[in-house]
Amino acid sequence: MTSLLLDWRRRWRLRRLADCPLRDYLAQPFPRSGLDYRSAQYLAVDLETTGLDPRRDQILSIGWVLVDGNRIRLASARHHLLRVDGEIPADSAVIHQITDDQAARGLELVGALPELLADLAGRVLIAHHARVEIGFLGAACRRLWGKGLLVRTVDTQVVARRLLERRQIPFKASDLRLHALCARYNLPRNCAHNALSDALSAAELFLAQAAHRDSGRGMKLADFL
């Protein structure tokens, strides 16, 4: 989606929303795609969910951390467990290790999402395989406030795939997983399937990808979208 179209949709939606956290978020313009990527501000986000379908599955936890240019602001890191309706599927719990008892003590989504949107305002979302985050956060915004989420997004998995294809390097689907790519760039191995750890890994991966691609040429934000 072009910058002009995305901003037009932001302003159109802003005029049609009543006062709510989503409206406050949309009041901040999106970063311009022509910016030097080091001048942009980002928010790396990860979700753990009960499944992969936003229409029927639920968000179990949210983790995020601010990235300003090429610096990760560790003091900004946030992690929330969320309360869900019903029991957590056993096959899902095996992956993320979140129990029903833990989820029962979590925040309501309506308590956590405004905090996330406040930190995301005016920033680019970084996520790995971002359609999961966009799908679930968009569905949550529609349930709570009647409109989906508009956001400029860098998907580190897409960036990795494009680079491998451009260099004609053979790869398997498993090579594009977050922690496989972090290993490729010799990044620290954070705990997998924890929303905050994976958000931090996505932030580190993006900065490694950007530094690898930049080579002093002054990459633009648009080069990663």
BAFI-3210 file (N, C-alpha, C; in Angstrom, 3 decimals, decimal comma, padded with zeros to 6 digits):
// residues 225
n [1|2|3|4|5|6|7|8|9|10|11|12|13|14|15|16|17|18|19|20|21|22|23|24|25|26|27|28|29|30|31|32|33|34|35|36|37|38|39|40|41|42|43|44|45|46|47|48|49|50|51|52|53|54|55|56|57|58|59|60|61|62|63|64|65|66|67|68|69|70|71|72|73|74|75|76|77|78|79|80|81|82|83|84|85|86|87|88|89|90|91|92|93|94|95|96|97|98|99|100|101|102|103|104|105|106|107|108|109|110|111|112|113|114|115|116|117|118|119|120|121|122|123|124|125|126|127|128|129|130|131|132|133|134|135|136|137|138|139|140|141|142|143|144|145|146|147|148|149|150|151|152|153|154|155|156|157|158|159|160|161|162|163|164|165|166|167|168|169|170|171|172|173|174|175|176|177|178|179|180|181|182|183|184|185|186|187|188|189|190|191|192|193|194|195|196|197|198|199|200|201|202|203|204|205|206|207|208|209|210|211|212|213|214|215|216|217|218|219|220|221|222|223|224|225]
n.u [000,843|000,615|002,211|000,591|-001,996|-002,298|-002,163|-004,368|-006,432|-006,042|-006,741|-009,394|-010,586|-010,126|-011,856|-014,261|-014,413|-015,447|-014,386|-011,754|-009,211|-008,199|-008,784|-007,180|-004,697|-004,722|-004,646|-002,051|000,249|001,486|004,878|006,827|007,437|009,668|011,639|014,997|015,880|017,038|016,124|013,551|010,999|010,189|008,142|008,628|006,793|005,210|002,984|001,483|-000,772|-003,922|-004,234|-004,165|-006,136|-007,691|-010,421|-011,537|-009,694|-007,711|-005,822|-003,115|-000,858|001,039|003,906|006,217|008,631|010,284|011,938|014,236|015,310|018,315|018,504|017,606|015,277|015,531|014,461|011,886|010,465|007,629|005,326|002,477|000,273|-002,831|-006,292|-008,410|-011,307|-012,706|-010,974|-007,442|-006,251|-004,691|-002,595|-001,705|-000,849|001,385|003,299|003,588|003,622|001,840|-000,440|-003,856|-004,416|-002,571|-003,453|-005,964|-005,344|-004,593|-004,557|-007,504|-008,183|-009,006|-007,728|-005,006|-004,577|-004,951|-002,606|-000,616|-001,300|-000,843|001,944|002,569|001,732|002,493|004,658|006,494|005,449|007,244|007,468|007,704|006,737|004,370|001,647|000,213|000,291|-000,886|-003,370|-004,596|-004,458|-005,862|-008,399|-009,017|-009,180|-011,397|-013,415|-013,463|-013,661|-014,840|-013,487|-010,780|-007,161|-004,890|-001,618|001,797|004,142|006,982|008,004|010,016|010,420|009,600|011,463|013,800|013,244|013,097|015,743|017,203|016,098|016,824|019,558|019,676|019,852|019,338|016,641|014,780|011,447|011,702|014,060|013,367|012,289|012,023|014,073|015,916|016,811|017,872|020,049|021,501|022,469|024,103|022,982|021,928|020,493|017,363|014,721|012,457|009,060|008,022|006,325|007,538|010,305|010,416|009,594|011,758|013,755|012,863|013,225|016,031|016,768|015,760|017,388|019,874|019,463|019,029|021,472|023,129|022,204|022,467|025,127|026,301|024,793|022,562|019,810|016,277|013,206|011,179|012,503|012,276|009,661]
n.v [-001,188|002,197|005,171|007,474|006,424|004,864|006,865|008,376|006,565|006,365|008,977|009,092|007,050|008,033|010,228|008,970|007,605|007,397|008,934|007,040|004,600|003,638|005,696|007,728|006,618|006,660|009,352|010,137|010,725|008,298|007,100|008,421|006,716|007,402|008,108|007,961|004,838|004,828|007,059|006,613|005,521|002,622|-000,197|-003,234|-006,184|-009,054|-011,833|-014,395|-016,964|-018,802|-020,241|-020,033|-018,613|-015,625|-015,257|-017,115|-017,889|-016,822|-014,127|-014,800|-013,712|-010,646|-009,056|-006,367|-003,937|-000,807|000,634|002,893|004,334|002,860|001,694|-000,321|000,119|-001,059|-000,549|000,077|-002,212|-004,358|-006,764|-008,716|-011,048|-012,371|-012,601|-015,241|-016,598|-019,646|-022,875|-023,281|-024,670|-027,882|-028,569|-026,079|-025,012|-026,565|-025,451|-022,634|-022,672|-021,490|-021,611|-022,524|-021,464|-019,358|-017,730|-017,066|-015,193|-013,074|-009,899|-008,215|-007,978|-005,431|-003,891|-004,124|-003,561|-000,729|000,334|-000,804|000,367|003,052|003,104|002,315|004,368|006,589|005,104|002,438|-000,863|-003,709|-007,089|-010,677|-012,778|-011,222|-011,181|-012,614|-011,070|-008,690|-009,667|-010,657|-008,407|-006,577|-007,808|-007,693|-004,913|-004,344|-005,728|-004,338|-001,577|-001,239|-000,816|-001,898|-002,369|-000,062|000,096|000,827|-001,554|-003,596|-006,686|-009,057|-011,633|-011,538|-009,677|-011,225|-013,380|-012,056|-011,163|-013,579|-014,659|-012,703|-013,032|-015,495|-017,747|-020,960|-022,077|-023,431|-023,610|-023,733|-022,381|-019,778|-019,261|-017,461|-017,882|-019,393|-017,567|-015,627|-017,081|-017,293|-014,704|-014,604|-013,771|-013,229|-016,043|-015,921|-016,820|-019,000|-018,705|-017,024|-014,078|-011,526|-012,119|-013,023|-010,721|-009,060|-010,536|-010,236|-007,491|-007,307|-008,877|-007,364|-005,035|-006,208|-007,191|-004,764|-003,402|-005,134|-004,906|-002,203|-001,018|001,517|002,896|004,353|003,362|003,468|003,669|002,590|000,551|-001,655|-002,316]
n.w [000,000|-000,895|000,478|000,332|-000,034|002,290|004,248|003,543|004,110|006,849|007,726|006,839|008,340|010,874|011,040|011,315|013,657|017,042|020,164|021,370|022,228|019,754|017,990|019,068|018,518|015,683|015,242|015,102|012,530|010,124|009,824|007,146|004,097|002,660|004,428|005,757|007,016|009,501|010,701|011,343|013,666|015,559|016,591|017,921|017,917|019,325|019,442|021,419|020,796|020,900|018,630|015,024|013,727|013,576|013,725|015,400|017,318|020,205|021,729|023,782|025,005|024,906|023,729|023,577|022,323|022,128|019,319|018,348|015,563|015,043|017,525|020,249|022,762|025,675|028,196|027,660|027,288|027,315|028,633|028,607|029,989|028,927|029,729|028,785|027,100|028,091|028,001|027,423|024,447|024,455|022,654|021,918|024,379|024,904|023,254|023,919|026,679|028,472|031,030|031,978|034,524|034,710|032,616|033,592|035,488|034,005|032,172|030,965|027,469|026,675|028,502|027,949|025,209|024,618|025,785|024,185|021,685|022,245|022,467|019,894|018,254|015,647|014,833|013,140|012,788|013,720|013,010|012,977|010,418|009,992|009,440|011,283|013,672|012,663|011,831|014,240|015,981|014,449|014,367|017,087|017,513|015,906|017,293|019,726|019,096|016,643|014,208|012,090|012,369|011,094|009,925|009,351|008,304|008,931|007,972|009,159|008,244|005,566|004,603|004,878|003,108|000,616|000,372|000,231|-002,109|-003,962|-004,010|-004,989|-003,327|-002,234|-000,149|002,640|004,034|006,803|007,191|007,293|009,718|012,806|014,816|013,437|011,545|013,237|014,220|011,857|011,611|013,769|016,212|019,660|021,334|022,249|024,537|023,062|021,806|023,737|024,198|024,645|024,464|021,809|020,468|021,046|019,739|017,088|016,772|017,040|014,855|012,696|012,855|012,362|009,753|008,434|008,823|007,444|004,848|004,292|003,972|003,860|001,984|002,571|003,163|002,630|004,508|002,937|001,580|003,158|003,427]
ca.u [000,000|001,432|002,130|-000,551|-003,227|-002,364|-002,479|-005,765|-007,276|-005,915|-007,542|-010,800|-011,034|-010,066|-013,066|-015,450|-014,330|-015,679|-013,220|-011,355|-007,768|-007,855|-008,808|-005,967|-003,591|-004,798|-004,398|-000,622|000,577|002,439|006,183|006,905|008,241|010,904|012,612|016,113|015,341|017,607|015,395|012,201|010,795|009,536|007,724|008,679|005,652|004,945|001,823|001,231|-002,209|-004,425|-004,251|-003,747|-007,293|-008,186|-011,882|-012,002|-008,660|-007,555|-004,466|-002,745|000,120|001,578|005,180|006,710|009,763|010,507|013,190|014,403|016,386|019,020|018,702|016,499|015,108|015,159|013,651|010,495|009,879|006,393|004,818|001,212|-000,577|-004,214|-007,361|-009,118|-012,548|-012,576|-009,688|-006,413|-006,046|-003,486|-001,496|-001,206|-000,147|002,691|004,223|003,882|003,776|000,930|-001,465|-005,161|-004,325|-001,876|-004,334|-007,063|-004,856|-004,128|-005,334|-008,468|-007,625|-009,323|-006,774|-003,656|-004,473|-004,694|-001,190|000,133|-001,573|-000,180|003,360|002,674|001,341|003,570|005,776|006,375|005,402|008,150|007,041|008,149|005,487|003,548|000,207|-000,393|000,070|-001,848|-004,685|-005,182|-004,647|-006,959|-009,662|-009,272|-009,633|-012,766|-014,330|-013,534|-013,963|-015,597|-012,639|-009,540|-005,913|-004,030|-000,270|002,913|004,721|008,150|007,937|011,389|010,433|009,529|012,768|014,747|012,940|013,487|017,200|017,655|015,692|017,626|020,903|019,496|020,313|018,256|016,234|013,569|010,547|012,236|015,162|012,789|011,781|012,684|015,317|016,872|017,394|018,732|021,290|022,245|023,138|024,861|022,326|021,694|019,331|016,399|013,752|011,449|007,641|007,633|006,005|008,534|011,575|010,322|009,579|013,146|014,470|012,466|013,897|017,451|016,888|015,574|018,575|020,936|019,143|019,218|022,905|023,707|021,790|022,716|026,469|026,600|024,042|021,443|018,552|015,044|012,196|010,458|013,257|011,972|008,210]
ca.v [000,000|003,398|006,086|008,372|005,673|004,504|008,051|008,732|005,650|006,748|010,181|008,737|006,276|008,918|011,061|008,149|006,949|008,159|008,944|005,719|004,442|003,474|007,036|008,413|006,047|007,118|010,792|010,339|010,289|007,203|007,526|008,453|005,619|007,945|008,384|007,073|003,904|005,142|008,198|006,166|004,886|001,332|-000,987|-004,675|-006,791|-010,470|-012,378|-015,827|-017,125|-020,175|-020,840|-019,118|-018,013|-014,526|-015,272|-017,983|-018,051|-015,684|-013,707|-015,213|-012,777|-009,629|-008,468|-005,355|-003,111|000,322|000,723|004,233|004,264|001,582|001,383|-000,949|000,720|-002,188|-000,093|000,231|-003,533|-004,680|-008,121|-008,916|-012,215|-011,944|-013,519|-015,768|-017,327|-021,087|-023,511|-023,178|-025,981|-028,554|-028,492|-024,710|-024,829|-027,227|-024,556|-021,370|-022,936|-020,668|-022,497|-021,919|-020,679|-018,110|-016,910|-016,573|-014,032|-012,077|-008,694|-008,208|-007,383|-004,013|-003,208|-004,169|-003,043|000,711|000,588|-001,130|001,367|004,301|002,978|002,125|005,590|007,290|004,197|001,304|-002,134|-004,779|-008,410|-011,787|-013,352|-010,180|-011,300|-013,096|-009,910|-007,784|-010,306|-010,710|-007,058|-005,974|-008,391|-007,163|-003,528|-004,350|-006,136|-003,341|-000,210|-001,220|-000,644|-002,647|-001,658|000,361|000,290|000,559|-002,769|-004,309|-008,112|-009,543|-012,855|-011,108|-009,089|-012,326|-014,127|-011,244|-011,134|-014,883|-014,800|-011,786|-013,601|-016,844|-018,704|-021,916|-022,107|-024,158|-022,806|-023,688|-021,419|-018,442|-019,097|-016,370|-018,223|-019,833|-016,358|-015,021|-017,856|-016,930|-013,426|-014,722|-012,988|-013,999|-016,945|-015,632|-017,884|-019,080|-018,807|-016,055|-012,932|-010,469|-012,595|-013,057|-009,330|-008,608|-011,212|-009,596|-006,188|-007,550|-009,378|-006,242|-004,187|-006,947|-007,182|-003,404|-003,111|-005,979|-004,415|-000,778|-000,868|002,929|003,450|005,171|002,685|004,126|002,806|001,881|-000,629|-002,761|-002,479]
ca.w [000,000|-000,981|001,619|000,185|000,188|003,697|005,049|003,247|004,886|008,261|007,976|006,620|009,500|012,032|011,054|011,550|014,960|018,261|021,053|021,855|022,034|018,344|017,396|019,526|017,752|014,294|015,187|014,811|011,159|009,967|009,294|005,683|003,561|002,103|005,481|006,043|008,005|010,808|011,252|011,701|014,967|015,366|017,742|017,651|018,609|019,120|020,138|021,555|020,597|021,054|017,299|013,967|013,076|014,405|013,836|016,482|018,335|021,096|022,096|025,130|025,567|024,015|024,130|022,635|022,725|021,234|018,578|017,799|014,584|015,144|018,939|020,966|024,094|026,527|029,328|027,212|027,040|028,023|028,407|029,321|029,806|028,758|030,107|027,615|027,355|027,925|028,274|026,397|023,806|024,946|021,689|021,985|025,653|024,807|022,553|024,615|028,112|029,271|031,582|032,227|035,754|034,399|031,783|034,430|036,235|033,045|031,892|029,870|026,256|026,651|029,365|027,386|023,845|024,582|026,091|022,975|020,657|022,633|022,111|018,444|017,542|014,964|014,628|012,229|013,498|013,308|013,465|012,134|009,903|010,596|009,212|012,526|014,542|012,036|011,840|015,583|016,511|013,691|014,837|018,433|017,372|015,384|018,356|020,798|018,667|015,397|013,027|012,153|012,601|009,998|010,460|008,449|008,874|008,430|008,290|009,035|007,437|004,170|004,285|004,720|001,888|-000,541|000,276|-000,248|-003,510|-004,777|-004,137|-005,543|-002,325|-001,938|001,262|003,018|004,869|008,164|007,233|007,483|011,077|013,517|015,504|012,421|010,970|014,263|014,224|010,641|011,860|015,025|017,251|020,883|021,296|023,299|024,803|021,999|022,139|024,748|023,355|024,777|023,909|020,351|020,009|021,110|018,650|015,829|016,730|016,766|013,487|011,769|012,851|011,685|008,328|007,923|008,779|006,406|003,531|004,098|003,385|003,647|000,853|003,023|002,862|003,034|005,136|001,861|001,164|004,062|003,525]
c.u [000,886|001,233|000,890|-001,863|-003,376|-002,740|-003,902|-006,713|-007,219|-006,809|-009,033|-011,351|-011,068|-011,341|-014,307|-015,448|-014,700|-014,403|-012,959|-009,850|-007,350|-007,856|-007,569|-004,745|-003,571|-004,567|-002,939|-000,320|001,569|003,777|006,191|007,833|009,561|011,952|013,810|015,651|015,864|016,925|013,993|012,192|009,910|009,017|007,736|007,651|005,609|003,744|001,976|-000,288|-002,621|-004,462|-003,897|-004,900|-007,865|-009,703|-012,352|-010,974|-008,445|-006,083|-004,219|-001,758|000,604|002,901|005,613|007,864|009,953|011,879|013,244|015,595|017,052|019,334|017,439|016,438|014,605|014,281|012,181|009,766|008,658|005,943|003,571|000,626|-002,021|-005,180|-008,092|-010,396|-012,315|-011,177|-008,727|-006,209|-004,701|-002,325|-000,899|-000,374|001,236|003,728|004,595|003,981|002,961|-000,223|-002,781|-005,127|-003,628|-002,770|-005,478|-006,650|-004,425|-005,029|-006,441|-007,817|-007,853|-008,406|-005,387|-003,537|-004,282|-003,240|-000,319|-000,066|-000,905|001,302|003,559|002,406|002,559|004,774|005,453|006,364|006,417|007,591|007,589|006,922|004,325|002,054|-000,512|-000,705|-000,981|-003,254|-005,340|-005,403|-005,774|-008,308|-010,016|-009,776|-011,064|-013,768|-014,531|-014,058|-014,583|-014,792|-011,357|-008,329|-005,223|-002,641|000,741|003,761|005,979|008,037|009,337|011,478|010,407|010,860|013,794|014,505|013,377|015,003|017,729|017,306|016,540|019,019|020,880|020,102|019,161|017,916|014,970|012,709|011,096|013,385|014,669|012,165|012,640|014,037|016,358|017,563|018,285|020,071|022,153|023,031|023,939|024,301|022,118|020,455|018,438|015,422|012,659|010,044|007,294|007,469|007,060|009,873|011,547|010,229|010,998|013,970|014,137|013,136|015,372|017,660|016,733|016,823|019,749|020,706|019,424|020,698|023,581|023,400|022,280|024,055|026,788|025,803|022,848|020,104|017,374|014,114|011,462|011,179|012,942|010,485|007,702]
c.v [001,249|004,289|006,959|007,657|005,314|005,706|008,516|007,852|005,974|007,953|009,919|008,007|007,135|009,746|010,275|007,410|007,906|008,128|007,547|005,599|004,273|004,828|007,826|007,919|006,613|008,613|011,116|009,866|009,127|007,750|007,461|007,362|006,104|008,297|007,452|006,141|004,196|006,333|007,819|005,584|003,663|000,791|-002,450|-005,371|-008,287|-010,883|-013,882|-016,000|-018,583|-020,930|-019,776|-018,403|-016,906|-014,531|-016,126|-018,169|-016,744|-015,380|-014,100|-014,262|-011,834|-009,147|-007,444|-004,570|-002,014|000,218|002,121|004,235|002,907|001,222|000,786|-000,360|-000,356|-001,765|000,045|-001,101|-003,785|-006,091|-008,308|-010,280|-011,737|-013,034|-013,972|-016,467|-018,814|-021,586|-023,320|-024,559|-026,586|-028,428|-027,091|-024,482|-025,470|-026,291|-023,357|-021,507|-021,985|-021,557|-021,750|-021,029|-019,345|-017,171|-016,317|-015,344|-012,888|-010,867|-008,991|-007,525|-005,881|-003,210|-003,130|-003,464|-001,527|001,071|000,301|-000,052|002,700|004,256|002,846|003,411|006,288|006,425|003,142|000,030|-003,094|-006,084|-009,451|-012,599|-012,488|-010,354|-011,881|-011,922|-008,975|-008,373|-010,270|-009,318|-006,339|-006,495|-007,856|-005,736|-003,469|-004,737|-005,019|-001,986|-000,112|-001,032|-001,441|-001,752|-001,333|000,613|000,041|-000,541|-003,211|-005,753|-008,692|-010,848|-012,516|-010,503|-010,188|-013,086|-013,356|-011,250|-012,459|-015,084|-013,919|-012,355|-015,029|-017,906|-019,669|-021,893|-022,935|-023,248|-022,672|-022,696|-020,005|-018,257|-018,098|-016,781|-018,825|-018,625|-015,640|-015,750|-017,508|-015,642|-013,427|-013,838|-013,848|-014,879|-016,636|-016,792|-017,877|-019,186|-018,099|-014,743|-011,829|-010,895|-012,605|-011,648|-008,769|-009,249|-010,584|-008,237|-006,346|-008,017|-008,239|-005,376|-004,881|-006,958|-005,812|-003,074|-003,902|-005,430|-003,011|-000,518|000,580|003,593|004,293|004,569|003,498|003,132|001,984|000,620|-001,850|-003,063|-003,527]
c.w [000,000|000,238|001,539|000,474|001,660|004,554|004,784|004,054|006,374|008,565|007,806|007,841|010,757|012,157|011,439|012,880|016,085|019,098|021,603|021,643|020,573|017,640|017,804|018,760|016,324|014,156|014,888|013,386|011,163|009,476|007,768|005,164|002,993|003,130|005,382|007,167|009,406|011,468|011,705|013,108|014,775|016,699|017,322|018,533|018,318|019,960|020,310|021,549|020,794|019,729|016,288|013,277|013,961|014,590|014,994|017,602|019,088|021,357|023,547|025,791|024,480|024,588|023,110|023,222|021,679|020,576|017,961|016,857|014,632|016,592|019,551|022,373|025,056|027,693|028,966|027,094|027,917|027,655|029,252|028,970|029,767|029,196|028,847|028,056|027,121|028,223|027,098|025,767|024,213|023,972|021,628|023,244|025,634|024,184|023,411|026,128|028,994|029,720|031,755|033,476|035,503|033,602|032,603|035,234|035,312|032,937|030,890|028,663|026,212|027,565|028,765|026,042|023,783|024,883|024,874|021,910|020,975|022,270|020,604|017,660|016,939|014,649|013,570|013,066|012,881|013,858|012,506|011,745|010,398|010,381|010,433|013,438|013,957|012,095|013,214|016,170|015,768|014,139|016,226|018,368|016,843|016,467|019,382|020,314|017,281|014,128|013,214|012,327|011,281|010,577|009,347|009,084|008,149|008,909|008,074|008,260|005,950|003,737|004,032|003,417|000,644|-000,737|-000,267|-001,721|-004,421|-005,015|-004,666|-004,629|-002,034|-000,444|001,420|003,873|006,285|008,301|007,498|008,866|011,828|014,081|014,560|011,795|011,972|014,328|013,010|010,840|013,167|016,137|018,494|020,739|022,488|023,445|023,730|022,586|023,456|024,002|023,442|024,187|022,384|019,765|019,998|019,992|017,300|015,677|016,381|015,334|012,483|011,704|012,174|010,172|007,720|007,800|007,658|005,019|003,240|003,416|003,020|002,553|001,273|002,663|003,390|003,724|004,081|001,406|002,008|004,139|002,529]
res [m|t|s|l|l|l|d|w|r|r|r|w|r|l|r|r|l|a|d|c|p|l|r|d|y|l|a|q|p|f|p|r|s|g|l|d|y|r|s|a|q|y|l|a|v|d|l|e|t|t|g|l|d|p|r|r|d|q|i|l|s|i|g|w|v|l|v|d|g|n|r|i|r|l|a|s|a|r|h|h|l|l|r|v|d|g|e|i|p|a|d|s|a|v|i|h|q|i|t|d|d|q|a|a|r|g|l|e|l|v|g|a|l|p|e|l|l|a|d|l|a|g|r|v|l|i|a|h|h|a|r|v|e|i|g|f|l|g|a|a|c|r|r|l|w|g|k|g|l|l|v|r|t|v|d|t|q|v|v|a|r|r|l|l|e|r|r|q|i|p|f|k|a|s|d|l|r|l|h|a|l|c|a|r|y|n|l|p|r|n|c|a|h|n|a|l|s|d|a|l|s|a|a|e|l|f|l|a|q|a|a|h|r|d|s|g|r|g|m|k|l|a|d|f|l]
***
